[in-house]
Amino acid sequence: MSFWTSKRVLVTGGAGFLGSFLVEELVREGASRSNITVPRSRETDLRVWENCVGAVKDQDIVIHLAASVGGIGFNQENPATLFYDNAIMGIHLMEAARRAGVKKFVQLGTICAYPKFAPVPFREEELWNGYPEETNAPYGLAKKMLLVQAQAYRQQYGFNAIYLLPVNLYGPRDNFDPHSSHVIPALIKKFVEARESGAASVTLWGTGSATREFLYVEDAARGIRLAAERYDGPEPVNLGAGFEISIKDLALLIKELTGFGGEIVWDTSKPDGQPRRMLDTSRAREKFGFEARMDFREGLKRTIEWYVAARKA
């Protein structure tokens, strides 16, 4: 029998990008598909207390992935929405789970919670040593309050809530909407469309000097599953791949893999976002044996192939 045999699991956001891969991961590891509940936002608005109470009823484990998210532009236009939606969903859901006697609560945080100038690689101990990068701060702080809640609930109620900090994710099924997508799908879309239209150039935001780390979505799903099985501690844990790449080098790599032959123009009037991002991933390795497996170039190829095929479908 696996850890997941007979477990009743609520996966919020389970129909989304990461959530769909996590549900598949749980089923592969022994969970019964009929025991996994995936609330859909159009039917179950988790900003509403009564909906959270109903969602957690009779569940053994709650994995809270649902979030309101976007790239830099979306964050700049919707700071209040991002703060309220993410804070209220998590606060309601965790309290409802505690009252319902849920045995374990897995809360997904965000790398946006780290201070703007945190030493690289980001170590979990640095989480409170400064204010987040401004364009991401309302979202990052809302999610960080759920770490405070998880630790407070553990201290006062003995509630087994754990908190994971994933780095930027990418992979097939990602969000390619230009108004809310993150950097990899945004770049893939731009370069594929530019190649198809025969455009001479592609204009990208910022200077290209900022660095990012990326975790393939299937690796992330495996990391969350391992943490749910093996980790019961109060301290937050980074989930990452342990490397960084500049946005300029990322753009050049995606340009090559998509076959775009034109030039890249950098619009330096637009923000770069946080200057550098890379996680120290040693705690995840030590606490529950997680290490990323996917080669970055191969992961990008698979993502591009999925996107091109999905556009033709």
C-alpha positions, -999 to +999 in steps of 0.1 A: +000+000+000+013+035-009+010+065+013-019+077-009-040+045-009-075+054+005-064+090+012-090+116+004-073+146-011-085+181-020-063+198-046-073+234-051-062+246-085-061+210-095-075+217-130-048+243-137-012+241-150+006+227-120-025+211-104-032+189-134+003+175-133+000+170-095-032+151-098-016+128-124+014+124-100-008+114-071-027+088-092+006+073-104+017+070-068-014+051-057-041+077-050-076+068-063-088+093-088-122+091-072-107+102-039-092+133-053-114+164-053-107+193-077-130+223-071-135+245-101-133+282-096-165+289-116-184+267-093-165+270-060-152+305-053-127+299-025-129+336-015-162+327+001-160+311+036-189+287+031-174+273-001-141+266+018-161+248+046-178+226+020-146+219+001-126+206+030-154+184+044-142+147+049-108+154+034-076+138+048-051+161+030-056+196+015-031+208-011-037+245-018-024+254-052-052+278-063-039+313-068-045+345-087-012+351-106+004+369-135+035+384-150+050+419-142+024+438-163-006+420-147+009+425-112+013+462-118-023+466-130-039+444-103-021+447-070-052+449-049-069+419-066-037+398-062-034+407-025-070+401-016-077+370-036-046+351-025-048+361+011-085+355+016-085+321-002-056+307+019-068+322+052-104+308+048-092+274+035-067+268+062-091+278+090-118+256+075-094+227+072-084+231+108-120+231+120-128+201+099-099+180+114-079+178+081-048+158+089-024+177+067-024+210+048+001+218+021+003+255+013+021+267-019+039+300-014+059+319-040+095+330-047+080+365-050+078+366-012+116+369-010+132+403-004+142+422-035+179+420-027+181+387-009+215+371-012+217+346-040+210+317-038+179+325-017+179+305+016+147+301+035+162+319+065+164+351+044+126+353+038+120+380+063+151+401+057+137+428+035+107+439+014+098+420-018+104+435-053+078+462-057+059+448-088+054+415-070+050+427-034+012+425-029+011+390-043+042+378-025+032+393+009-003+378+007+012+344+002+037+350+029+010+357+054-001+321+048+033+309+062+026+330+093-008+314+095+005+279+091+032+283+118+007+300+142-018+272+137+009+246+143+019+263+175-015+269+189-036+240+175-010+214+166-022+217+130+001+200+105+004+227+079+036+228+057+047+256+034+066+252+001+082+280-020+084+270-056+105+289-081+091+300-115+075+270-132+073+262-169+062+233-191+034+220-213-002+233-204+013+266-191-007+298-194+001+315-228-023+344-224-001+375-231-020+395-204-012+372-175+015+347-186+050+344-171+082+349-189+088+315-206+053+311-222+053+349-231+087+345-249+077+313-266+045+329-279+063+360-292+090+341-310+067+315-326+043+342-338+073+363-351+087+333-370+053+325-385+047+361-396+082+367-409+088+396-385+122+412-386+124+417-348+108+409-314+107+435-287+111+423-251+107+441-217+137+454-197+174+450-203+177+413-202+201+414-173+178+400-146+183+364-138+157+337-131+155+301-121+129+277-136+115+244-124+098+220-149+062+214-139+065+176-136+095+181-112+074+206-092+045+181-089+069+154-077+084+178-051+049+186-037+040+150-036+072+141-017+067+169+007+031+159+014+043+123+021+075+130+041+077+165+055+059+176+087+080+206+098+072+242+105+099+258+084+093+268+048+110+248+021+123+260-014+114+239-044+137+247-073+162+234-098+193+252-084+205+272-114+200+307-128+199+321-163+197+357-174+166+368-193+188+377-222+203+342-224+168+327-219+155+348-249+184+337-271+178+300-262+141+302-269+148+322-301+171+293-312+146+265-302+117+282-320+136+289-352+132+326-352+158+343-373+152+380-366+166+404-340+158+410-303+151+446-293+151+454-256+126+481-244+146+494-214+117+517-204+100+486-190+110+471-157+132+441-152+115+429-120+137+414-092+174+416-102+183+380-094+165+348-085+179+315-076+171+292-047+191+272-023+174+238-027+194+219+000+165+218+025+142+200+001+169+175-006+176+169+031+140+169+044+122+148+017+147+138-009+137+161-037+160+171-066+150+184-100+156+160-129+145+177-161+173+192-183+164+228-190+169+228-227+149+196-230+121+210-209+119+241-231+118+219-262+089+199-248+071+232-238+075+247-273+064+214-290+033+213-268+024+250-276+029+246-313+007+215-313-020+231-291-023+261-314-030+238-344-055+217-325 
